[in-house]
Amino acid sequence: MNVGVPGAAGETGNALAAAMSVIAGNADLGLEVLRGCTSADVIAAKELMAEGKVELICLPEAHGVYVEANVYTANHVATCVIEEEHSNIVSVVVDGRTAYTRPHDAPSGDSGDGVGGSRACDEDPLGEIGYLALLELADEMDADDIDFVIYGVEMNLALAKHGLDNPAGFGVGAGRSVSQLIAKHQISDDLPFLARVYASAAADARMGGAQLPAMSAAGSGNQGIAAMLPVAVVAEAMGKSREETARAVVVSLLSTSFIRSRTGRLTPVCGSAVAAGAGAAAGISILLGGTNLHAARAMQIVLSNTAGMVCDGAKGTCALRIGTAATEACLAALMAVNDEGINDAQGIVDENVDLTALNVARLNAEGMKNVDQVLIQILEDRARRYQDNPPGGTRFEEDTEQPGERRKGDA
């Protein structure tokens, strides 16, 4: 609801995205379906919306990723259903006739970000693999693997530079803001803040609607940013080789995927701050000379710090949480390789990261099962309020109303 639509100059919303897809969408581009949209397409899409031809309905009983798109003409109707992952079309029906059904054994598409329920752990191929065993895969990379990982790092770095260099800013401008604080010597230019600048700036660009791709991690572009850029920034600062950088990034990606394999792709907690933040800490630990045990310890530190940070949908302020993930990942890695930090089970942290991940999954599935419904209701209430009384002037103003007072027009 609050993500900048690609090509729409910062304007947001599912209804606008749907209308633009009708006008100029290219399904062959997958998750980059709006990549070729222009300002003229935005105008045409908004005309469709003004004519009342676009309707958005929330289905509160649906769980995880579920999108049903119905398109009507004078003589025909077509329905397309997406489930589980954001580009995973499972059926297309035209005038009551099934035109396409996804085979059960077909691979599903990539995922994205946002509010939603979690998928069952046993559907993920990593569900039965222990963490330390999983990290052994990082030692099996070949030249093609290294090239692909570095390609992903460069892709996300391009997003970060776009977010930093654009004078108009993107999203909430979290990356530019921290960069300016460093330039003014109001905060130090150490690695945790430098990692925060690049990670936040990339999220600013992505959430602001920049027409650039992001390399994802565990099905999410924001998680890819949070898992890869802090590691890459530290590697660059330490003068690490291409191979060393790629291996550390792979440790981060594997670690992020490990947490997500327990919690599911979409959860009531922020995957970027929790799963990807923990993953980045593991990757940075390796760069700092740590072992896989140090990586696991760094994961424990981040999870103890960020577990429970709710996901209130994909939007500009995701850049703040991704910045938090980057900063905390650096600090957790430094603590871990110095054998500092958590030494025993306490709170959500268990005796090892395997058990902690299950605790995080249980917190998601059992303890926060109503969070999504509450947050969606908050967003819908605001949308209705703005429709009746659009906000004008300064978005945030000092409220001088005294407790118990009611202003004219208040419901």
C-alpha positions in Angstrom: 0.0 0.0 0.0 2.9 2.4 0.7 5.6 1.3 -1.7 6.6 3.5 -4.5 5.4 2.1 -7.8 8.2 1.8 -10.4 8.0 4.6 -12.9 5.4 6.5 -10.9 7.7 9.3 -9.5 7.2 8.1 -5.9 3.4 7.6 -6.0 2.3 4.5 -4.1 -0.4 1.9 -3.9 -1.7 -1.5 -5.1 -4.5 0.1 -7.1 -2.1 2.3 -9.1 0.2 -0.7 -9.7 -2.7 -2.8 -11.0 -3.9 0.0 -13.3 -0.4 0.5 -14.6 -0.1 -3.2 -15.3 -3.2 -3.1 -17.4 -1.9 -0.1 -19.4 1.7 -1.1 -19.9 2.7 -4.2 -17.9 4.9 -6.8 -19.4 4.3 -10.2 -17.8 7.5 -11.6 -19.4 9.5 -9.5 -17.0 8.3 -11.3 -13.9 8.7 -9.2 -10.8 10.0 -6.4 -13.0 6.6 -6.3 -14.7 6.4 -2.4 -14.6 10.0 -1.8 -15.7 9.1 -0.1 -19.0 6.4 2.1 -17.6 6.5 5.8 -18.4 4.9 9.0 -17.0 2.3 8.8 -19.8 1.3 5.3 -18.5 1.0 6.7 -15.0 -1.4 9.4 -16.3 -3.5 6.8 -18.2 -3.6 4.5 -15.1 -4.8 7.3 -12.9 -7.5 8.1 -15.4 -8.7 4.5 -15.0 -8.7 4.9 -11.3 -10.6 8.2 -11.4 -13.3 6.5 -13.6 -13.8 3.9 -10.8 -12.5 1.1 -13.0 -10.0 -0.2 -10.4 -11.2 -1.8 -7.2 -9.0 -3.3 -4.4 -10.4 -5.7 -1.9 -8.6 -7.3 1.1 -9.4 -11.0 1.8 -8.8 -11.4 5.5 -9.3 -15.1 5.4 -6.4 -15.6 3.0 -3.0 -16.5 4.4 0.5 -16.0 3.0 0.7 -14.8 -0.6 -2.7 -14.8 -2.3 -3.6 -12.5 -5.2 -6.8 -12.8 -7.3 -6.9 -10.5 -10.3 -10.2 -10.1 -12.1 -10.4 -8.2 -15.4 -13.7 -7.4 -17.0 -14.6 -6.1 -20.5 -18.0 -5.7 -22.1 -18.2 -9.3 -23.2 -15.5 -11.2 -21.2 -14.0 -11.8 -17.8 -10.6 -13.3 -16.9 -9.3 -14.3 -13.5 -5.7 -15.0 -12.6 -4.7 -16.4 -9.2 -1.2 -16.2 -7.6 -0.4 -18.2 -4.5 2.6 -18.9 -2.1 5.1 -16.6 -4.0 4.6 -13.3 -5.8 5.2 -14.5 -9.4 3.7 -18.0 -8.9 0.6 -18.0 -11.2 -1.4 -21.1 -10.3 -4.5 -20.6 -12.6 -6.0 -18.5 -15.3 -9.7 -18.7 -16.1 -11.3 -17.0 -19.1 -15.1 -16.8 -19.3 -15.4 -19.7 -17.0 -13.0 -21.9 -18.9 -9.7 -22.9 -17.4 -6.9 -21.6 -19.7 -4.0 -22.5 -17.5 -3.3 -24.5 -14.3 0.2 -24.7 -12.9 1.5 -28.3 -12.8 2.1 -29.6 -9.2 5.7 -30.4 -9.9 6.5 -27.1 -11.6 9.0 -24.8 -9.8 7.3 -21.7 -8.3 8.5 -18.1 -8.8 10.3 -15.6 -6.7 8.7 -13.9 -3.7 8.6 -10.4 -2.4 8.0 -8.4 0.7 5.0 -7.4 2.9 2.5 -8.5 5.5 1.4 -12.1 5.4 1.2 -15.4 7.1 4.1 -18.0 7.2 4.4 -21.1 5.2 4.8 -24.5 6.8 8.5 -25.3 7.6 8.3 -28.8 6.0 7.7 -27.2 2.6 11.3 -25.8 2.6 14.2 -27.9 1.4 16.3 -26.5 4.2 13.9 -27.4 6.9 15.7 -30.5 8.1 19.3 -29.2 7.7 21.2 -28.1 10.8 22.9 -24.7 10.7 26.5 -25.7 10.9 26.0 -28.4 8.2 24.3 -25.8 6.0 27.3 -23.5 6.2 29.5 -26.2 4.7 28.0 -25.4 1.3 29.9 -22.1 1.4 33.1 -24.1 0.9 31.8 -25.7 -2.3 31.5 -22.6 -4.5 33.0 -22.7 -8.0 33.9 -19.8 -10.3 30.4 -19.5 -11.7 29.0 -19.3 -8.1 31.4 -16.5 -7.2 30.5 -14.6 -10.4 26.8 -14.8 -9.6 27.2 -13.7 -6.0 29.4 -10.7 -7.0 26.8 -9.9 -9.7 24.1 -9.7 -7.0 26.3 -7.5 -4.8 26.9 -5.1 -7.7 23.2 -5.1 -8.5 22.3 -4.0 -4.9 25.2 -1.6 -4.7 23.7 0.1 -7.8 20.5 0.6 -5.9 22.4 2.0 -3.0 24.2 4.5 -5.2 21.0 5.5 -6.9 19.4 6.2 -3.5 22.4 8.3 -2.4 23.0 10.2 -5.6 19.4 11.2 -6.5 19.0 14.8 -5.3 15.3 14.4 -4.8 15.8 11.4 -2.6 13.8 8.2 -2.4 11.6 6.8 0.2 12.4 8.4 3.6 15.9 9.2 2.6 17.4 7.2 5.5 20.7 6.4 3.7 21.2 10.0 2.6 20.4 11.3 6.0 23.0 9.1 7.8 25.5 9.9 5.1 25.0 13.7 5.7 25.3 13.2 9.4 28.7 11.5 8.8 29.7 14.4 6.4 28.9 16.9 9.2 30.9 14.9 11.7 27.8 14.5 13.9 28.4 10.8 13.9 31.5 8.8 13.2 32.3 7.2 9.8 33.0 3.8 11.2 32.0 0.5 9.5 28.6 0.0 11.3 27.4 3.4 10.1 28.9 3.0 6.6 27.1 -0.3 6.3 24.0 1.4 7.4 24.3 4.1 4.8 24.5 1.7 1.9 21.9 -0.7 3.1 19.4 2.0 3.9 20.0 3.9 0.7 19.4 0.7 -1.4 16.1 0.2 0.5 15.2 3.9 0.0 15.6 3.4 -3.8 13.7 0.1 -3.9 10.8 1.3 -1.7 10.7 4.6 -3.5 10.0 3.0 -6.9 13.4 3.2 -8.6 13.4 1.3 -11.9 16.3 -0.9 -10.9 16.4 -4.6 -10.0 17.4 -6.0 -6.6 19.0 -9.3 -5.9 16.8 -11.1 -3.4 17.6 -13.4 -0.5 15.1 -16.1 0.7 12.5 -14.6 -1.6 12.8 -10.9 -0.7 14.6 -8.0 -2.3 14.8 -6.1 1.0 16.3 -9.2 2.6 18.8 -9.4 -0.2 19.8 -5.8 0.4 20.1 -6.4 4.2 22.0 -9.7 3.8 24.4 -8.7 1.1 25.4 -5.0 1.4 26.7 -4.9 5.0 28.9 -7.8 4.2 30.1 -6.3 1.0 30.8 -2.9 2.6 32.9 -4.5 5.3 34.8 -6.7 2.8 35.6 -3.6 0.7 36.9 -1.8 3.8 39.0 -4.7 4.8 40.5 -5.1 1.3 39.2 -8.7 0.9 39.5 -10.5 -2.3 36.6 -11.3 -4.7 36.5 -14.9 -3.5 36.7 -14.0 0.2 33.8 -11.5 -0.3 31.7 -14.0 -2.2 32.2 -16.7 0.4 31.2 -14.3 3.3 28.1 -13.2 1.3 27.1 -16.8 0.7 27.4 -17.5 4.5 25.1 -14.5 5.0 22.6 -15.8 2.4 22.6 -19.3 3.7 22.1 -18.0 7.3 19.2 -15.8 6.2 17.6 -18.7 4.3 18.1 -20.9 7.4 16.0 -18.6 9.5 13.4 -18.2 6.8 13.2 -22.0 6.3 11.9 -22.2 9.9 9.6 -19.1 9.9 8.3 -19.2 6.3 8.7 -16.6 3.6 6.2 -14.1 5.0 6.0 -13.5 8.7 4.5 -11.0 11.2 8.1 -10.0 12.1 10.5 -8.1 9.9 12.5 -10.6 7.8 15.1 -8.0 6.9 15.9 -7.0 10.5 15.6 -10.5 12.0 16.6 -13.1 9.4 18.8 -11.0 7.1 20.3 -9.0 10.0 21.3 -12.3 11.6 22.6 -13.6 8.3 24.7 -10.5 7.7 26.2 -10.8 11.2 27.3 -14.4 10.3 28.9 -13.3 7.0 30.8 -10.4 8.6 32.1 -12.8 11.3 33.7 -14.9 8.6 35.3 -11.7 7.1 36.7 -10.9 10.6 38.4 -14.3 10.7 35.8 -16.1 12.7 34.7 -19.7 12.4 31.3 -21.1 11.7 30.8 -21.3 15.4 31.5 -17.5 15.6 28.9 -17.0 12.8 26.3 -19.0 14.8 27.1 -16.9 17.9 26.7 -13.6 15.9 23.3 -14.9 14.7 22.3 -15.5 18.3 23.2 -12.0 19.3 21.2 -10.4 16.5 18.2 -12.7 17.0 18.1 -11.8 20.7 18.1 -8.2 19.8 15.6 -7.9 16.9 13.2 -10.9 17.2 9.7 -9.5 17.6 10.2 -6.4 15.4 6.9 -6.4 13.6 6.5 -6.2 9.8 3.9 -3.5 9.0 4.1 -4.0 5.3 6.6 -2.9 2.7 7.1 0.8 2.6 9.6 3.6 2.9 10.4 3.1 6.6 11.8 -0.4 5.7 15.0 1.5 5.1 15.2 2.3 8.8 14.9 -1.3 9.8 17.4 -2.4 7.2 19.8 0.2 8.5 19.3 -1.2 12.0 20.0 -4.7 10.7 23.3 -3.5 9.1 24.5 -1.7 12.2 23.6 -4.5 14.6 25.1 -7.1 12.2 28.5 -5.4 12.4 28.4 -5.0 16.2 27.2 -8.6 16.7 30.0 -9.9 14.5 32.6 -8.0 16.4 31.3 -9.3 19.7 31.1 -12.8 18.4 34.7 -13.1 17.1 35.9 -11.7 20.4 34.0 -14.4 22.2 31.7 -11.9 23.8 27.9 -11.8 23.9 25.4 -14.4 24.9 26.7 -17.4 26.8 23.6 -19.2 27.9 19.9 -19.7 27.0 17.7 -16.8 27.9 14.5 -15.4 26.6 14.0 -16.4 23.0 17.6 -17.4 22.6 18.2 -21.1 23.2 21.4 -23.2 23.6 22.1 -23.1 19.9 21.0 -21.2 16.8 19.0 -24.2 15.6 16.7 -24.1 18.6 16.6 -20.3 18.6 15.4 -20.4 15.0 12.6 -22.7 16.0 11.7 -20.4 18.9 11.5 -17.4 16.5 9.3 -19.5 14.2 7.0 -20.4 17.2 6.8 -16.7 18.2 5.7 -16.0 14.6 3.2 -18.8 14.2 1.6 -18.9 17.7 2.4 -15.6 19.5 1.8 -13.2 16.7 -0.9 -14.9 14.6 -3.2 -11.9 14.7 -0.6 -9.2 14.0 -1.2 -9.2 10.2 -5.0 -8.8 10.6 -4.6 -5.9 13.0 -2.0 -4.1 10.8 -4.1 -4.6 7.6 -7.0 -3.1 9.5 -4.9 -0.1 10.5 -3.9 0.5 6.9 -7.4 0.1 5.6 -8.8 2.5 8.2 -6.2 5.1 7.3 -7.0 4.7 3.6 -10.7 5.3 4.3 -9.9 8.3 6.5 -7.7 9.8 3.8 -10.4 9.2 1.2 -12.9 11.1 3.2 -10.5 13.8 4.4 -7.2 13.9 2.4 -4.3 15.2 4.4 -3.0 18.6 3.4 0.0 20.7 4.2 2.6 19.3 6.6 2.1 15.5 7.1 3.2 15.6 10.7 2.2 18.6 12.8 2.3 19.3 16.5 -0.9 18.3 18.1 -1.8 20.9 20.8 -5.1 19.3 21.7 -5.4 18.6 25.4 -6.4 15.2 26.7 -10.1 14.8 26.6 -10.7 17.6 24.1 -12.4 16.9 20.8 -11.8 19.0 17.7 -14.7 19.9 15.4 -15.2 17.2 12.8 -13.7 14.4 15.0 -15.7 11.2 14.8 
